Amino acid sequence: MPILTAGNTVYPWGVAKVLISIPDQLLRRLDEAAGRAGETRSGFVQRIAEREIAEGNLRLRKELEDLFEPLPPAGGESGRWMREDRRHRDDKRFGPAADGR
């Protein structure tokens, strides 16, 4: 059910009305850009904010991916690596295996 506010303006649930401070010249430019795009001021700001957030998330993901080396292919090798690691630990604890592995 819509929320009625002063002046009988109707706002749907889940939509906040916010008051922000923007320099007059920037507001004029924003309104001009919204008009050229055929959007309302609110719609324009929402679209730009969504795009900026999405691009920021992509940048963060790339930074994280760059921090980590790609994993080696595991095509059957993971079992062998686990066995070698187990033997290595056992060798440290019990000495070399009797069968020479």
N, C-alpha and C positions, 0 to 999 in steps of 0.2 A: 504494500500500500504506500503511495507517495506521501512524503512529509510536506505539510503546508507550512510556509514560513511567512513572515511579514510581507505584505503586498501580494499575497496569494500566488507567489511563485512556487511551482511544484518541483521538488527534487526527488529523484528516485532513491530508494534505499541503496546503500553501498557506494554512494557518490558524495564526497565531502566538498563543501564549499570552503575555499581557503582565501585568506587575505594575504597577499605578498606585496613586497615593496619592489618596484622596478622604476628606474629613472625614466622620466617622461620621454626622452628621445628614444630610448630602447623600446618603450611601449608603443610608440608611433611606428617604429620599424617592424615590431612584432605584428601589429595590426595590419600593416601593409603586406607583409609576407603572408599572413593568414588569408587576406583578401585575394592575393594573387593565386593562392592554392585553393581558393574556393571553400575555405574552412572558417569556422568560428575561432575566436581567440582561444577558447578553452580546448577545442579540438586540436588546434595547431600545437599548443603547448603540450597536450597529452601525447600527441604523435612524436614530437621532438624528444620528450622525456623518455618515452618507451624506446626510441631508437638509440638514444645515448646510453641508457642502461644496458640494452642488448649488446651494443658495441663494446662497452666497458667489460661486460662478462666475457666476450670473446677475447679481448686483450688479456684479461686475467687467466683465462684457460690456456692461451698460447704461452704466457709467461710460465705457468706451471708445467706445461709440456716441455718447455725448453730446459727447465731445471732437472728433469728426470731423463735418464738415458732410455732409449727404447728397450723393451725386454727382448731377450734372445728368443728365437722361435723354440717352442716347446715340443715340437713334433717327435715325441717319443724320447726326448733327451731328459726330461725332468725326472723320470724314474731312475735313469742311470746316475744323474747328479745326486739324487737322494741316497742311492746305494753307496756311491763314492764318499759322500759326506759321512754316512753312518760308519763305513769302514775306517775312515780317517779318525773319527771320534773314538771308535773301539780300539784302534791301534794305540792311541794316546793313553787309553785307560788300561788295556790289557797286554800291550805289546803286539808285534806283528801276528797276524792270523796264522794258524798252523798250516793252512793249505797254501800260503804264499800270496794271498790276495791283498 
